[in-house]
């Protein structure tokens, strides 16, 4: 069984049906993160037709500004979601520093809920890697997933010490990236992701479909010098360990 630990299923338009077909055909348990309330509602709706999809709720740092004054409207969704994400901070792609306090406020609110209900988080850390690490510590976030890490290599050990998992995604397929962090991340802390459908567009100028995960798996097997089938099994074990208590994680949705 395969796991895609970070995808935006609600972003598919014309290709949605084909994406759902691929997910079912390749049996890819898919953590479908949301960036705001409408995205979550749409994802939740899509998940009704595909038992492999786990919809998760979070407010992305790019969307945080719209929620700073209405945080309590998020409560029901934060209570309902098995994992809080996509949440986090972004001090790289968001250039306007005036927006940072709002990002922090919305992120802290979600962290406080994660702590209260012992929920894992699916985290965006761009350009704010020390700040997100600090927040994980302060709110004692359990088994956070660090999505598409692109920060200082020196901080990775500290993240691992907090029990974090790291996703390995399309970067390993990028010929312009010579060394991926996948080379030295411990196998037992790795999950795969596609960040579909747009994650692949950054390098390939085409939308990512769920079977992109197979390519990432094969490339990681090459990097870790192990048979694909063995790697798949190890990653599935990681997921089960991560997902204890999360619906659909420990069993085969069939
Ligand atoms: Zn994402």
Boltz pocket constraint, residues with backbone or C-beta under 6 A from the ligand:
constraints:
  - pocket:
      binder: B
      contacts: [[A, 6], [A, 8], [A, 33], [A, 86], [A, 195]]
      max_distance: 6.0
